[in-house]
């Protein structure tokens, strides 16, 4: 269970989240919808531990993210953002290997990246062609 309690977040000139309370159950899929600028990406950035909380608390399985290990938490969650943050001229394989390098993953990164990509339905020449040549769904 992931729970957000009294989340508020303010940018320099505007408050985008005001006292937000949410609960997400394990094994279910959720969509965050709203108008442009309403705070959807900010909310997901907070829930994923990318952005730092300003007000409120986020708990995962009863433990507050402010008191626990964000690295361990990030290994247990997944979020697909609207913008995929891929380097378009690199292949999916190169993008995943780069992410593994950034996260200081040990072992055979090419094999691990291939395994991950196969799990999401990419295989064969899809692994090595530039991301800009893949469909939007494949990029996701």
N, CA, C and O atoms as CSV, one atom per row, in Angstrom:
chain,resi,resn,atom,element,x,y,z
A,1,UNK,N,N,0.852,-1.181,0.000
A,1,UNK,CA,C,0.000,0.000,0.000
A,1,UNK,C,C,0.897,1.244,0.000
A,1,UNK,O,O,1.852,1.342,0.771
A,2,UNK,N,N,0.568,2.173,-0.870
A,2,UNK,CA,C,1.245,3.465,-0.954
A,2,UNK,C,C,0.234,4.521,-0.551
A,2,UNK,O,O,-0.851,4.589,-1.127
A,3,UNK,N,N,0.572,5.343,0.426
A,3,UNK,CA,C,-0.353,6.338,0.949
A,3,UNK,C,C,0.302,7.706,0.975
A,3,UNK,O,O,1.439,7.852,1.425
A,4,UNK,N,N,-0.410,8.695,0.496
A,4,UNK,CA,C,0.037,10.088,0.562
A,4,UNK,C,C,-0.924,10.826,1.482
A,4,UNK,O,O,-2.143,10.749,1.329
A,5,UNK,N,N,-0.348,11.542,2.440
A,5,UNK,CA,C,-1.163,12.245,3.424
A,5,UNK,C,C,-0.793,13.722,3.457
A,5,UNK,O,O,0.364,14.082,3.678
A,6,UNK,N,N,-1.786,14.563,3.235
A,6,UNK,CA,C,-1.639,16.023,3.319
A,6,UNK,C,C,-0.481,16.563,2.479
A,6,UNK,O,O,0.267,17.428,2.934
A,7,UNK,N,N,-0.336,16.056,1.258
A,7,UNK,CA,C,0.729,16.542,0.377
A,7,UNK,C,C,0.394,17.924,-0.142
A,7,UNK,O,O,-0.695,18.165,-0.661
A,8,UNK,N,N,1.338,18.815,0.005
A,8,UNK,CA,C,1.244,20.140,-0.596
A,8,UNK,C,C,2.585,20.428,-1.248
A,8,UNK,O,O,3.636,20.050,-0.732
A,9,UNK,N,N,2.533,21.107,-2.393
A,9,UNK,CA,C,3.769,21.433,-3.088
A,9,UNK,C,C,3.602,22.776,-3.781
A,9,UNK,O,O,2.594,23.041,-4.436
A,10,UNK,N,N,4.610,23.607,-3.620
A,10,UNK,CA,C,4.570,24.957,-4.176
A,10,UNK,C,C,5.813,25.203,-5.006
A,10,UNK,O,O,6.938,24.927,-4.588
A,11,UNK,N,N,5.570,25.739,-6.210
A,11,UNK,CA,C,6.663,26.272,-7.008
A,11,UNK,C,C,6.773,27.750,-6.670
A,11,UNK,O,O,5.962,28.266,-5.901
A,12,UNK,N,N,7.740,28.426,-7.217
A,12,UNK,CA,C,7.991,29.818,-6.835
A,12,UNK,C,C,6.738,30.691,-6.905
A,12,UNK,O,O,6.505,31.512,-6.017
A,13,UNK,N,N,5.934,30.518,-7.953
A,13,UNK,CA,C,4.790,31.412,-8.135
A,13,UNK,C,C,3.428,30.744,-8.007
A,13,UNK,O,O,2.402,31.409,-8.153
A,14,UNK,N,N,3.399,29.450,-7.739
A,14,UNK,CA,C,2.087,28.815,-7.636
A,14,UNK,C,C,2.135,27.544,-6.796
A,14,UNK,O,O,3.127,26.814,-6.780
A,15,UNK,N,N,1.029,27.309,-6.100
A,15,UNK,CA,C,0.877,26.070,-5.344
A,15,UNK,C,C,0.116,25.103,-6.237
A,15,UNK,O,O,-1.015,25.380,-6.637
A,16,UNK,N,N,0.742,23.954,-6.555
A,16,UNK,CA,C,0.103,23.015,-7.476
A,16,UNK,C,C,-0.612,21.880,-6.747
A,16,UNK,O,O,-1.573,21.317,-7.272
A,17,UNK,N,N,-0.158,21.543,-5.557
A,17,UNK,CA,C,-0.824,20.514,-4.762
A,17,UNK,C,C,-1.186,21.097,-3.406
A,17,UNK,O,O,-0.361,21.732,-2.749
A,18,UNK,N,N,-2.438,20.873,-2.992
A,18,UNK,CA,C,-2.896,21.412,-1.717
A,18,UNK,C,C,-3.581,20.318,-0.909
A,18,UNK,O,O,-4.692,19.896,-1.231
A,19,UNK,N,N,-2.904,19.861,0.146
A,19,UNK,CA,C,-3.477,18.889,1.083
A,19,UNK,C,C,-4.061,17.660,0.370
A,19,UNK,O,O,-5.219,17.304,0.589
A,20,UNK,N,N,-3.261,17.021,-0.477
A,20,UNK,CA,C,-3.691,15.844,-1.238
A,20,UNK,C,C,-3.576,14.598,-0.364
A,20,UNK,O,O,-2.555,14.385,0.290
A,21,UNK,N,N,-4.614,13.782,-0.355
A,21,UNK,CA,C,-4.636,12.510,0.364
A,21,UNK,C,C,-5.036,11.411,-0.612
A,21,UNK,O,O,-6.107,11.471,-1.216
A,22,UNK,N,N,-4.173,10.401,-0.766
A,22,UNK,CA,C,-4.412,9.315,-1.713
A,22,UNK,C,C,-3.934,7.996,-1.139
A,22,UNK,O,O,-3.043,7.959,-0.291
A,23,UNK,N,N,-4.539,6.908,-1.611
A,23,UNK,CA,C,-4.061,5.561,-1.279
A,23,UNK,C,C,-4.054,4.724,-2.541
A,23,UNK,O,O,-4.987,4.774,-3.343
A,24,UNK,N,N,-2.989,3.954,-2.707
A,24,UNK,CA,C,-2.853,3.068,-3.852
A,24,UNK,C,C,-2.633,1.654,-3.329
A,24,UNK,O,O,-1.721,1.413,-2.538
A,25,UNK,N,N,-3.473,0.720,-3.775
A,25,UNK,CA,C,-3.358,-0.663,-3.333
A,25,UNK,C,C,-2.421,-1.430,-4.249
A,25,UNK,O,O,-2.370,-1.184,-5.454
A,26,UNK,N,N,-1.687,-2.355,-3.669
A,26,UNK,CA,C,-0.778,-3.208,-4.418
A,26,UNK,C,C,-1.548,-4.053,-5.426
A,26,UNK,O,O,-2.629,-4.560,-5.126
A,27,UNK,N,N,-0.983,-4.200,-6.623
A,27,UNK,CA,C,-1.592,-5.045,-7.639
A,27,UNK,C,C,-2.638,-4.377,-8.495
A,27,UNK,O,O,-3.159,-4.997,-9.422
A,28,UNK,N,N,-2.961,-3.128,-8.212
A,28,UNK,CA,C,-3.944,-2.392,-9.003
A,28,UNK,C,C,-3.223,-1.365,-9.863
A,28,UNK,O,O,-2.105,-0.955,-9.555
A,29,UNK,N,N,-3.874,-0.956,-10.943
A,29,UNK,CA,C,-3.313,0.036,-11.835
A,29,UNK,C,C,-4.128,1.325,-11.690
A,29,UNK,O,O,-5.354,1.294,-11.584
A,30,UNK,N,N,-3.416,2.461,-11.688
A,30,UNK,CA,C,-4.065,3.744,-11.504
A,30,UNK,C,C,-3.650,4.707,-12.611
A,30,UNK,O,O,-2.569,4.580,-13.186
A,31,UNK,N,N,-4.519,5.668,-12.900
A,31,UNK,CA,C,-4.205,6.743,-13.839
A,31,UNK,C,C,-4.395,8.064,-13.103
A,31,UNK,O,O,-5.374,8.250,-12.380
A,32,UNK,N,N,-3.463,8.966,-13.292
A,32,UNK,CA,C,-3.576,10.314,-12.723
A,32,UNK,C,C,-3.980,11.228,-13.872
A,32,UNK,O,O,-3.226,11.389,-14.831
A,33,UNK,N,N,-5.151,11.820,-13.782
A,33,UNK,CA,C,-5.651,12.666,-14.864
A,33,UNK,C,C,-5.968,14.059,-14.332
A,33,UNK,O,O,-6.253,14.234,-13.147
A,34,UNK,N,N,-5.914,15.040,-15.217
A,34,UNK,CA,C,-6.227,16.416,-14.843
A,34,UNK,C,C,-5.780,17.365,-15.929
A,34,UNK,O,O,-5.124,16.969,-16.892
A,35,UNK,N,N,-6.146,18.634,-15.759
A,35,UNK,CA,C,-5.776,19.661,-16.731
A,35,UNK,C,C,-4.267,19.862,-16.745
A,35,UNK,O,O,-3.570,19.516,-15.792
A,36,UNK,N,N,-3.783,20.420,-17.828
A,36,UNK,CA,C,-2.375,20.777,-17.942
A,36,UNK,C,C,-2.025,21.752,-16.831
A,36,UNK,O,O,-2.736,22.733,-16.611
A,37,UNK,N,N,-0.940,21.486,-16.137
A,37,UNK,CA,C,-0.503,22.375,-15.056
A,37,UNK,C,C,-1.160,22.114,-13.717
A,37,UNK,O,O,-0.952,22.871,-12.769
A,38,UNK,N,N,-1.962,21.038,-13.620
A,38,UNK,CA,C,-2.690,20.789,-12.371
A,38,UNK,C,C,-1.869,20.047,-11.321
A,38,UNK,O,O,-2.327,19.878,-10.190
A,39,UNK,N,N,-0.646,19.595,-11.679
A,39,UNK,CA,C,0.221,18.967,-10.686
A,39,UNK,C,C,0.386,17.467,-10.826
A,39,UNK,O,O,0.917,16.822,-9.922
A,40,UNK,N,N,-0.058,16.890,-11.947
A,40,UNK,CA,C,0.035,15.434,-12.130
A,40,UNK,C,C,1.485,14.950,-12.094
A,40,UNK,O,O,1.808,14.010,-11.367
A,41,UNK,N,N,2.348,15.582,-12.870
A,41,UNK,CA,C,3.756,15.178,-12.908
A,41,UNK,C,C,4.432,15.459,-11.576
A,41,UNK,O,O,5.261,14.667,-11.128
A,42,UNK,N,N,4.097,16.560,-10.941
A,42,UNK,CA,C,4.646,16.876,-9.620
A,42,UNK,C,C,4.259,15.786,-8.624
A,42,UNK,O,O,5.097,15.323,-7.850
A,43,UNK,N,N,2.996,15.378,-8.642
A,43,UNK,CA,C,2.526,14.322,-7.745
A,43,UNK,C,C,3.304,13.029,-7.977
A,43,UNK,O,O,3.766,12.399,-7.025
A,44,UNK,N,N,3.447,12.633,-9.246
A,44,UNK,CA,C,4.180,11.400,-9.548
A,44,UNK,C,C,5.656,11.516,-9.162
A,44,UNK,O,O,6.259,10.542,-8.712
A,45,UNK,N,N,6.229,12.691,-9.336
A,45,UNK,CA,C,7.627,12.899,-8.937
A,45,UNK,C,C,7.786,12.760,-7.427
A,45,UNK,O,O,8.793,12.231,-6.955
A,46,UNK,N,N,6.811,13.225,-6.679
A,46,UNK,CA,C,6.851,13.077,-5.221
A,46,UNK,C,C,6.644,11.611,-4.825
A,46,UNK,O,O,7.378,11.077,-3.993
A,47,UNK,N,N,5.642,10.969,-5.426
A,47,UNK,CA,C,5.341,9.581,-5.084
A,47,UNK,C,C,6.482,8.638,-5.437
A,47,UNK,O,O,6.665,7.612,-4.782
A,48,UNK,N,N,7.245,8.974,-6.461
A,48,UNK,CA,C,8.350,8.110,-6.882
A,48,UNK,C,C,9.647,8.423,-6.154
A,48,UNK,O,O,10.634,7.702,-6.308
A,49,UNK,N,N,9.658,9.486,-5.366
A,49,UNK,CA,C,10.871,9.857,-4.645
A,49,UNK,C,C,11.841,10.663,-5.477
A,49,UNK,O,O,12.973,10.892,-5.051
A,50,UNK,N,N,11.423,11.105,-6.669
A,50,UNK,CA,C,12.288,11.935,-7.513
A,50,UNK,C,C,12.398,13.333,-6.924
A,50,UNK,O,O,13.490,13.895,-6.838
A,51,UNK,N,N,11.260,13.891,-6.519
A,51,UNK,CA,C,11.241,15.222,-5.896
A,51,UNK,C,C,11.134,15.086,-4.387
A,51,UNK,O,O,10.639,14.083,-3.875
A,52,UNK,N,N,11.599,16.094,-3.692
A,52,UNK,CA,C,11.594,16.102,-2.231
A,52,UNK,C,C,10.295,16.699,-1.702
A,52,UNK,O,O,9.828,17.728,-2.190
A,53,UNK,N,N,9.722,16.047,-0.708
A,53,UNK,CA,C,8.496,16.542,-0.084
A,53,UNK,C,C,8.705,17.916,0.535
A,53,UNK,O,O,9.738,18.187,1.147
A,54,UNK,N,N,7.716,18.772,0.367
A,54,UNK,CA,C,7.717,20.053,1.067
A,54,UNK,C,C,6.797,19.973,2.284
A,54,UNK,O,O,7.151,20.422,3.374
A,55,UNK,N,N,5.616,19.397,2.084
A,55,UNK,CA,C,4.650,19.218,3.175
A,55,UNK,C,C,3.948,17.885,3.010
A,55,UNK,O,O,3.704,17.439,1.889
A,56,UNK,N,N,3.626,17.256,4.114
A,56,UNK,CA,C,2.903,16.003,4.095
A,56,UNK,C,C,3.833,14.810,4.235
A,56,UNK,O,O,5.019,14.956,4.531
A,57,UNK,N,N,3.270,13.626,4.016
A,57,UNK,CA,C,4.044,12.398,4.179
A,57,UNK,C,C,3.608,11.393,3.122
A,57,UNK,O,O,2.456,11.387,2.687
A,58,UNK,N,N,4.541,10.552,2.722
A,58,UNK,CA,C,4.272,9.431,1.829
A,58,UNK,C,C,4.767,8.186,2.538
A,58,UNK,O,O,5.909,8.124,2.993
A,59,UNK,N,N,3.891,7.196,2.625
A,59,UNK,CA,C,4.258,5.932,3.270
A,59,UNK,C,C,4.093,4.788,2.286
A,59,UNK,O,O,3.104,4.712,1.556
A,60,UNK,N,N,5.083,3.897,2.278
A,60,UNK,CA,C,5.017,2.687,1.482
A,60,UNK,C,C,5.090,1.509,2.434
A,60,UNK,O,O,6.061,1.351,3.174
A,61,UNK,N,N,4.052,0.684,2.409
A,61,UNK,CA,C,3.945,-0.471,3.306
A,61,UNK,C,C,4.152,-0.055,4.765
A,61,UNK,O,O,4.815,-0.746,5.539
A,62,UNK,N,N,3.564,1.097,5.117
A,62,UNK,CA,C,3.584,1.571,6.493
A,62,UNK,C,C,4.815,2.344,6.917
A,62,UNK,O,O,4.857,2.862,8.033
A,63,UNK,N,N,5.837,2.439,6.044
A,63,UNK,CA,C,7.068,3.151,6.398
A,63,UNK,C,C,7.148,4.467,5.629
A,63,UNK,O,O,6.937,4.505,4.417
A,64,UNK,N,N,7.452,5.533,6.343
A,64,UNK,CA,C,7.560,6.849,5.732
A,64,UNK,C,C,8.792,6.933,4.834
A,64,UNK,O,O,9.875,6.477,5.201
A,65,UNK,N,N,8.610,7.521,3.653
A,65,UNK,CA,C,9.747,7.694,2.731
A,65,UNK,C,C,10.772,8.677,3.282
A,65,UNK,O,O,11.943,8.631,2.902
A,66,UNK,N,N,10.350,9.548,4.155
A,66,UNK,CA,C,11.296,10.524,4.718
A,66,UNK,C,C,12.247,9.875,5.721
A,66,UNK,O,O,13.285,10.448,6.050
A,67,UNK,N,N,11.901,8.690,6.205
A,67,UNK,CA,C,12.734,8.024,7.211
A,67,UNK,C,C,13.428,6.777,6.685
A,67,UNK,O,O,14.295,6.223,7.361
A,68,UNK,N,N,13.056,6.321,5.474
A,68,UNK,CA,C,13.615,5.080,4.956
A,68,UNK,C,C,14.577,5.287,3.807
A,68,UNK,O,O,14.958,6.413,3.488
A,69,UNK,N,N,14.953,4.206,3.205
A,69,UNK,CA,C,15.880,4.218,2.079
A,69,UNK,C,C,15.118,4.418,0.779
A,69,UNK,O,O,14.327,3.562,0.381
A,70,UNK,N,N,15.351,5.543,0.116
A,70,UNK,CA,C,14.709,5.794,-1.166
A,70,UNK,C,C,15.196,4.811,-2.223
A,70,UNK,O,O,14.422,4.422,-3.098
A,71,UNK,N,N,16.462,4.399,-2.162
A,71,UNK,CA,C,16.985,3.438,-3.138
A,71,UNK,C,C,16.207,2.131,-3.078
A,71,UNK,O,O,15.828,1.592,-4.118
A,72,UNK,N,N,15.964,1.615,-1.884
A,72,UNK,CA,C,15.215,0.364,-1.727
A,72,UNK,C,C,13.774,0.551,-2.210
A,72,UNK,O,O,13.219,-0.340,-2.852
A,73,UNK,N,N,13.173,1.687,-1.911
A,73,UNK,CA,C,11.802,1.989,-2.331
A,73,UNK,C,C,11.704,2.035,-3.853
A,73,UNK,O,O,10.790,1.451,-4.435
A,74,UNK,N,N,12.637,2.724,-4.494
A,74,UNK,CA,C,12.599,2.885,-5.949
A,74,UNK,C,C,12.723,1.559,-6.686
A,74,UNK,O,O,12.288,1.451,-7.832
A,75,UNK,N,N,13.303,0.559,-6.056
A,75,UNK,CA,C,13.415,-0.761,-6.686
A,75,UNK,C,C,12.093,-1.514,-6.672
A,75,UNK,O,O,11.955,-2.529,-7.354
A,76,UNK,N,N,11.115,-1.030,-5.901
A,76,UNK,CA,C,9.843,-1.732,-5.743
A,76,UNK,C,C,8.682,-1.083,-6.500
A,76,UNK,O,O,7.577,-1.626,-6.515
A,77,UNK,N,N,8.919,0.068,-7.125
A,77,UNK,CA,C,7.832,0.771,-7.795
A,77,UNK,C,C,8.172,1.006,-9.262
A,77,UNK,O,O,9.334,0.931,-9.663
A,78,UNK,N,N,7.144,1.289,-10.053
A,78,UNK,CA,C,7.334,1.639,-11.462
A,78,UNK,C,C,6.342,2.729,-11.829
A,78,UNK,O,O,5.181,2.697,-11.421
A,79,UNK,N,N,6.816,3.687,-12.601
A,79,UNK,CA,C,5.967,4.760,-13.098
A,79,UNK,C,C,6.342,4.992,-14.549
A,79,UNK,O,O,7.524,5.040,-14.888
A,80,UNK,N,N,5.332,5.138,-15.416
A,80,UNK,CA,C,5.581,5.478,-16.814
A,80,UNK,C,C,5.109,6.913,-17.015
A,80,UNK,O,O,3.914,7.198,-16.939
A,81,UNK,N,N,6.059,7.817,-17.272
A,81,UNK,CA,C,5.732,9.218,-17.484
A,81,UNK,C,C,5.339,9.449,-18.942
A,81,UNK,O,O,5.666,8.641,-19.811
A,82,UNK,N,N,4.642,10.544,-19.207
A,82,UNK,CA,C,4.241,10.903,-20.564
A,82,UNK,C,C,5.467,11.069,-21.457
A,82,UNK,O,O,5.482,10.599,-22.594
A,83,UNK,N,N,6.472,11.725,-20.948
A,83,UNK,CA,C,7.723,11.876,-21.676
A,83,UNK,C,C,8.642,10.743,-21.236
A,83,UNK,O,O,8.869,10.553,-20.041
A,84,UNK,N,N,9.162,10.001,-22.183
A,84,UNK,CA,C,9.886,8.780,-21.864
A,84,UNK,C,C,11.329,9.029,-21.454
A,84,UNK,O,O,11.982,8.126,-20.931
A,85,UNK,N,N,11.844,10.237,-21.679
A,85,UNK,CA,C,13.216,10.589,-21.314
A,85,UNK,C,C,14.242,9.645,-21.937
A,85,UNK,O,O,15.259,9.322,-21.323
A,86,UNK,N,N,13.964,9.215,-23.146
A,86,UNK,CA,C,14.911,8.384,-23.874
A,86,UNK,C,C,15.850,9.283,-24.670
A,86,UNK,O,O,15.480,10.389,-25.065
A,87,UNK,N,N,17.042,8.806,-24.894
A,87,UNK,CA,C,17.951,9.503,-25.795
A,87,UNK,C,C,17.645,8.931,-27.172
A,87,UNK,O,O,18.010,7.797,-27.481
A,88,UNK,N,N,16.967,9.733,-27.998
A,88,UNK,CA,C,16.376,9.248,-29.250
A,88,UNK,C,C,17.354,8.620,-30.227
A,88,UNK,O,O,16.985,7.695,-30.950
A,89,UNK,N,N,18.590,9.097,-30.269
A,89,UNK,CA,C,19.535,8.548,-31.237
A,89,UNK,C,C,20.200,7.266,-30.735
A,89,UNK,O,O,20.905,6.595,-31.490
A,90,UNK,N,N,19.976,6.918,-29.443
A,90,UNK,CA,C,20.458,5.645,-28.919
A,90,UNK,C,C,19.384,4.577,-29.095
A,90,UNK,O,O,18.205,4.888,-29.267
A,91,UNK,N,N,19.800,3.337,-29.051
A,91,UNK,CA,C,18.855,2.225,-29.120
A,91,UNK,C,C,18.239,1.986,-27.742
A,91,UNK,O,O,18.745,2.491,-26.740
A,92,UNK,N,N,17.140,1.209,-27.688
A,92,UNK,CA,C,16.602,0.843,-26.378
A,92,UNK,C,C,17.656,0.146,-25.513
A,92,UNK,O,O,17.749,0.400,-24.312
A,93,UNK,N,N,18.439,-0.723,-26.127
A,93,UNK,CA,C,19.485,-1.434,-25.393
A,93,UNK,C,C,20.497,-0.450,-24.803
A,93,UNK,O,O,20.884,-0.583,-23.642
A,94,UNK,N,N,20.921,0.523,-25.584
A,94,UNK,CA,C,21.886,1.516,-25.093
A,94,UNK,C,C,21.272,2.389,-23.994
A,94,UNK,O,O,21.957,2.727,-23.029
A,95,UNK,N,N,19.995,2.758,-24.124
A,95,UNK,CA,C,19.323,3.556,-23.103
A,95,UNK,C,C,19.262,2.809,-21.774
A,95,UNK,O,O,19.525,3.388,-20.720
A,96,UNK,N,N,18.913,1.521,-21.826
A,96,UNK,CA,C,18.803,0.742,-20.589
A,96,UNK,C,C,20.183,0.511,-19.978
A,96,UNK,O,O,20.336,0.586,-18.758
A,97,UNK,N,N,21.177,0.235,-20.797
A,97,UNK,CA,C,22.546,0.071,-20.278
A,97,UNK,C,C,23.017,1.362,-19.617
A,97,UNK,O,O,23.674,1.322,-18.577
A,98,UNK,N,N,22.688,2.504,-20.212
A,98,UNK,CA,C,23.050,3.792,-19.611
A,98,UNK,C,C,22.400,3.955,-18.239
A,98,UNK,O,O,23.045,4.400,-17.290
A,99,UNK,N,N,21.116,3.593,-18.139
A,99,UNK,CA,C,20.425,3.671,-16.844
A,99,UNK,C,C,21.069,2.731,-15.823
A,99,UNK,O,O,21.186,3.078,-14.647
A,100,UNK,N,N,21.482,1.557,-16.264
A,100,UNK,CA,C,22.161,0.614,-15.366
A,100,UNK,C,C,23.502,1.179,-14.911
A,100,UNK,O,O,23.890,1.015,-13.755
A,101,UNK,N,N,24.211,1.849,-15.827
A,101,UNK,CA,C,25.482,2.492,-15.470
A,101,UNK,C,C,25.264,3.594,-14.427
A,101,UNK,O,O,26.003,3.689,-13.447
A,102,UNK,N,N,24.244,4.419,-14.652
A,102,UNK,CA,C,23.944,5.520,-13.721
A,102,UNK,C,C,23.626,4.970,-12.339
A,102,UNK,O,O,23.981,5.573,-11.326
A,103,UNK,N,N,22.946,3.809,-12.302
A,103,UNK,CA,C,22.583,3.188,-11.023
A,103,UNK,C,C,23.658,2.247,-10.496
A,103,UNK,O,O,23.431,1.502,-9.542
A,104,UNK,N,N,24.833,2.286,-11.127
A,104,UNK,CA,C,26.003,1.501,-10.698
A,104,UNK,C,C,25.704,0.011,-10.578
A,104,UNK,O,O,26.179,-0.652,-9.656
A,105,UNK,N,N,24.918,-0.507,-11.510
A,105,UNK,CA,C,24.579,-1.929,-11.523
A,105,UNK,C,C,25.800,-2.730,-11.939
A,105,UNK,O,O,26.508,-2.354,-12.874
A,106,UNK,N,N,26.043,-3.819,-11.258
A,106,UNK,CA,C,27.175,-4.706,-11.556
A,106,UNK,C,C,26.738,-5.837,-12.476
A,106,UNK,O,O,25.543,-6.075,-12.655
A,107,UNK,N,N,27.708,-6.531,-13.057
A,107,UNK,CA,C,27.419,-7.705,-13.867
A,107,UNK,C,C,27.354,-7.387,-15.348
A,107,UNK,O,O,27.772,-6.315,-15.785
A,108,UNK,N,N,26.828,-8.327,-16.114
A,108,UNK,CA,C,26.726,-8.203,-17.560
A,108,UNK,C,C,25.515,-7.322,-17.889
A,108,UNK,O,O,24.385,-7.805,-17.959
A,109,UNK,N,N,25.767,-6.039,-18.087
A,109,UNK,CA,C,24.678,-5.076,-18.288
A,109,UNK,C,C,23.938,-5.307,-19.601
A,109,UNK,O,O,22.726,-5.104,-19.673
A,110,UNK,N,N,24.655,-5.729,-20.639
A,110,UNK,CA,C,23.991,-5.979,-21.920
A,110,UNK,C,C,22.988,-7.123,-21.775
A,110,UNK,O,O,21.873,-7.042,-22.290
A,111,UNK,N,N,23.373,-8.164,-21.089
A,111,UNK,CA,C,22.479,-9.300,-20.877
A,111,UNK,C,C,21.290,-8.896,-19.999
A,111,UNK,O,O,20.149,-9.259,-20.285
A,112,UNK,N,N,21.561,-8.155,-18.945
A,112,UNK,CA,C,20.495,-7.706,-18.052
A,112,UNK,C,C,19.527,-6.778,-18.789
A,112,UNK,O,O,18.310,-6.914,-18.658
A,113,UNK,N,N,20.069,-5.835,-19.564
A,113,UNK,CA,C,19.224,-4.913,-20.329
A,113,UNK,C,C,18.369,-5.677,-21.334
A,113,UNK,O,O,17.185,-5.381,-21.495
A,114,UNK,N,N,18.958,-6.651,-22.005
A,114,UNK,CA,C,18.208,-7.470,-22.968
A,114,UNK,C,C,17.066,-8.205,-22.274
A,114,UNK,O,O,15.954,-8.270,-22.798
A,115,UNK,N,N,17.343,-8.757,-21.098
A,115,UNK,CA,C,16.306,-9.456,-20.330
A,115,UNK,C,C,15.162,-8.504,-19.988
A,115,UNK,O,O,13.994,-8.845,-20.172
A,116,UNK,N,N,15.495,-7.314,-19.491
A,116,UNK,CA,C,14.459,-6.328,-19.145
A,116,UNK,C,C,13.626,-5.956,-20.367
A,116,UNK,O,O,12.398,-5.911,-20.294
A,117,UNK,N,N,14.289,-5.691,-21.484
A,117,UNK,CA,C,13.580,-5.280,-22.691
A,117,UNK,C,C,12.710,-6.401,-23.247
A,117,UNK,O,O,11.615,-6.148,-23.750
A,118,UNK,N,N,13.185,-7.624,-23.161
A,118,UNK,CA,C,12.379,-8.775,-23.595
A,118,UNK,C,C,11.109,-8.888,-22.759
A,118,UNK,O,O,10.050,-9.234,-23.281
A,119,UNK,N,N,11.212,-8.598,-21.463
A,119,UNK,CA,C,10.048,-8.684,-20.566
A,119,UNK,C,C,8.947,-7.708,-20.945
A,119,UNK,O,O,7.772,-7.960,-20.678
A,120,UNK,N,N,9.327,-6.576,-21.578
A,120,UNK,CA,C,8.318,-5.589,-21.978
A,120,UNK,C,C,7.980,-5.694,-23.463
A,120,UNK,O,O,7.340,-4.805,-24.027
A,121,UNK,N,N,8.413,-6.786,-24.090
A,121,UNK,CA,C,7.992,-7.065,-25.453
A,121,UNK,C,C,8.918,-6.596,-26.558
A,121,UNK,O,O,8.546,-6.681,-27.728
A,122,UNK,N,N,10.099,-6.109,-26.241
A,122,UNK,CA,C,11.051,-5.713,-27.280
A,122,UNK,C,C,12.058,-6.836,-27.479
A,122,UNK,O,O,12.596,-7.385,-26.518
A,123,UNK,N,N,12.303,-7.167,-28.746
A,123,UNK,CA,C,13.241,-8.253,-29.049
A,123,UNK,C,C,13.832,-8.030,-30.433
A,123,UNK,O,O,13.393,-7.153,-31.176
A,124,UNK,N,N,14.828,-8.833,-30.764
A,124,UNK,CA,C,15.428,-8.800,-32.090
A,124,UNK,C,C,15.990,-7.442,-32.444
A,124,UNK,O,O,16.668,-6.804,-31.639
A,125,UNK,N,N,15.694,-6.998,-33.684
A,125,UNK,CA,C,16.253,-5.726,-34.146
A,125,UNK,C,C,15.654,-4.513,-33.440
A,125,UNK,O,O,16.200,-3.414,-33.542
A,126,UNK,N,N,14.538,-4.691,-32.722
A,126,UNK,CA,C,13.961,-3.580,-31.951
A,126,UNK,C,C,14.912,-3.116,-30.849
A,126,UNK,O,O,14.852,-1.965,-30.417
A,127,UNK,N,N,15.778,-4.005,-30.402
A,127,UNK,CA,C,16.708,-3.667,-29.322
A,127,UNK,C,C,17.808,-2.727,-29.787
A,127,UNK,O,O,18.360,-1.965,-28.993
A,128,UNK,N,N,18.123,-2.782,-31.074
A,128,UNK,CA,C,19.306,-2.055,-31.548
A,128,UNK,C,C,19.001,-0.915,-32.511
A,128,UNK,O,O,19.915,-0.192,-32.908
A,129,UNK,N,N,17.756,-0.738,-32.892
A,129,UNK,CA,C,17.461,0.407,-33.767
A,129,UNK,C,C,17.261,1.658,-32.907
A,129,UNK,O,O,16.892,1.547,-31.738
A,130,UNK,N,N,17.499,2.836,-33.468
A,130,UNK,CA,C,17.333,4.063,-32.674
A,130,UNK,C,C,15.910,4.189,-32.124
A,130,UNK,O,O,14.942,3.831,-32.796
A,131,UNK,N,N,15.796,4.690,-30.923
A,131,UNK,CA,C,14.479,4.824,-30.281
A,131,UNK,C,C,13.521,5.668,-31.110
A,131,UNK,O,O,12.313,5.432,-31.096
A,132,UNK,N,N,14.053,6.654,-31.833
A,132,UNK,CA,C,13.179,7.518,-32.629
A,132,UNK,C,C,12.458,6.740,-33.730
A,132,UNK,O,O,11.480,7.234,-34.290
A,133,UNK,N,N,12.930,5.525,-34.050
A,133,UNK,CA,C,12.293,4.697,-35.072
A,133,UNK,C,C,11.262,3.734,-34.488
A,133,UNK,O,O,10.624,2.993,-35.236
A,134,UNK,N,N,11.091,3.732,-33.185
A,134,UNK,CA,C,10.105,2.858,-32.536
A,134,UNK,C,C,8.786,3.586,-32.379
A,134,UNK,O,O,8.748,4.816,-32.367
A,135,UNK,N,N,7.705,2.833,-32.260
A,135,UNK,CA,C,6.390,3.441,-32.017
A,135,UNK,C,C,6.361,4.019,-30.609
A,135,UNK,O,O,7.225,3.717,-29.786
A,136,UNK,N,N,5.351,4.858,-30.337
A,136,UNK,CA,C,5.198,5.435,-29.004
A,136,UNK,C,C,5.046,4.365,-27.941
A,136,UNK,O,O,5.628,4.475,-26.861
A,137,UNK,N,N,4.264,3.321,-28.237
A,137,UNK,CA,C,4.069,2.231,-27.283
A,137,UNK,C,C,5.362,1.479,-27.009
A,137,UNK,O,O,5.648,1.114,-25.869
A,138,UNK,N,N,6.147,1.247,-28.068
A,138,UNK,CA,C,7.425,0.574,-27.880
A,138,UNK,C,C,8.376,1.438,-27.063
A,138,UNK,O,O,9.143,0.914,-26.255
A,139,UNK,N,N,8.338,2.738,-27.256
A,139,UNK,CA,C,9.195,3.623,-26.471
A,139,UNK,C,C,8.786,3.600,-25.003
A,139,UNK,O,O,9.638,3.651,-24.116
A,140,UNK,N,N,7.481,3.524,-24.748
A,140,UNK,CA,C,7.033,3.428,-23.357
A,140,UNK,C,C,7.596,2.190,-22.720
A,140,UNK,O,O,7.335,1.926,-21.547
